[in-house]
Amino acid sequence: MNIYENNNLIIKYSDNDKEYINEIIEVLSKKSKKIMSFFKLKSLSKKINIVIWDSAEKYRNQLELQLIKLGREYKEWMKADTFDGNINMMTID
């Protein structure tokens, strides 16, 4: 697992994401001030964790743990979530 970190974000990603991770980082860096302003935030109390999962099985396992707590069940269309306080998403590939 690779890690990118700046003042507001921690992004965890795999080698499969290396070809486009710089583009994601660039977009998030450019848009972060606008997003913070929209929500009237001057700063964050803690960094936002973004996890890009490269294994559908591992993603599903962690998501199901969160869904069980909520009395919900996993659906095949679920490819991103924030149930555990992180931004979890499947890789683009």
C-alpha positions as CSV (number, residue, x, y, z in Angstrom):
1,M,0.0,0.0,0.0
2,N,1.3,3.4,-1.0
3,I,0.5,6.6,1.0
4,Y,0.3,10.2,-0.1
5,E,-0.2,12.8,2.7
6,N,-0.6,16.6,2.7
7,N,-2.1,19.0,5.3
8,N,-5.7,17.8,4.8
9,L,-5.5,14.3,3.3
10,I,-4.1,10.9,3.6
11,I,-4.6,8.8,0.5
12,K,-3.8,5.0,0.6
13,Y,-3.6,3.4,-2.8
14,S,-2.0,0.4,-4.5
15,D,0.5,0.2,-7.3
16,N,-2.4,-0.3,-9.7
17,D,-3.5,3.3,-9.1
18,K,-0.1,4.8,-9.7
19,E,-0.9,5.8,-13.3
20,Y,-3.6,8.2,-12.3
21,I,-3.0,9.0,-8.6
22,N,-1.1,12.2,-9.5
23,E,-4.2,13.5,-11.4
24,I,-6.4,12.7,-8.4
25,I,-4.0,14.5,-6.0
26,E,-3.8,17.5,-8.4
27,V,-7.6,17.8,-8.6
28,L,-8.1,17.4,-4.9
29,S,-5.4,20.0,-4.2
30,K,-6.9,22.5,-6.6
31,K,-10.5,22.0,-5.3
32,S,-9.8,21.7,-1.6
33,K,-10.1,25.5,-0.9
34,K,-13.3,25.7,-2.8
35,I,-14.7,22.7,-1.0
36,M,-13.6,24.1,2.4
37,S,-15.2,27.4,1.5
38,F,-18.4,25.9,0.4
39,F,-18.8,24.2,3.8
40,K,-17.5,27.3,5.6
41,L,-14.5,25.5,7.1
42,K,-11.3,27.2,7.8
43,S,-9.5,24.0,8.8
44,L,-10.1,20.4,9.6
45,S,-9.7,18.9,13.0
46,K,-8.1,15.8,11.5
47,K,-7.0,14.7,8.1
48,I,-9.4,13.0,5.8
49,N,-8.5,9.4,5.0
50,I,-9.1,8.1,1.5
51,V,-8.6,4.4,0.9
52,I,-8.6,3.2,-2.7
53,W,-9.2,-0.5,-2.6
54,D,-7.7,-2.7,-5.3
55,S,-9.5,-5.9,-4.2
56,A,-13.2,-6.2,-4.4
57,E,-13.2,-9.0,-1.8
58,K,-11.3,-6.9,0.7
59,Y,-13.4,-3.9,0.1
60,R,-16.6,-5.9,0.5
61,N,-15.3,-7.5,3.7
62,Q,-14.6,-4.1,5.4
63,L,-17.9,-2.6,4.1
64,E,-20.0,-5.5,5.4
65,L,-18.6,-5.0,8.9
66,Q,-19.9,-1.4,8.8
67,L,-23.3,-2.5,7.2
68,I,-23.9,-5.1,9.9
69,K,-23.7,-2.4,12.5
70,L,-26.4,-0.5,10.7
71,G,-28.6,-3.5,10.0
72,R,-28.0,-3.3,6.3
73,E,-26.7,-5.7,3.7
74,Y,-24.1,-5.4,1.0
75,K,-25.4,-4.8,-2.6
76,E,-23.3,-5.4,-5.7
77,W,-23.5,-1.8,-6.8
78,M,-21.8,-0.5,-3.6
79,K,-18.4,0.7,-4.8
80,A,-17.7,3.6,-2.4
81,D,-18.7,4.5,1.2
82,T,-17.9,6.6,4.2
83,F,-19.5,4.4,6.9
84,D,-16.3,4.1,8.9
85,G,-15.3,7.8,8.7
86,N,-12.9,7.2,5.8
87,I,-13.7,7.7,2.2
88,N,-13.5,4.1,0.8
89,M,-13.7,3.4,-2.9
90,M,-12.8,0.8,-5.4
91,T,-9.9,1.4,-7.8
92,I,-10.7,2.6,-11.3
93,D,-9.3,-0.5,-12.9
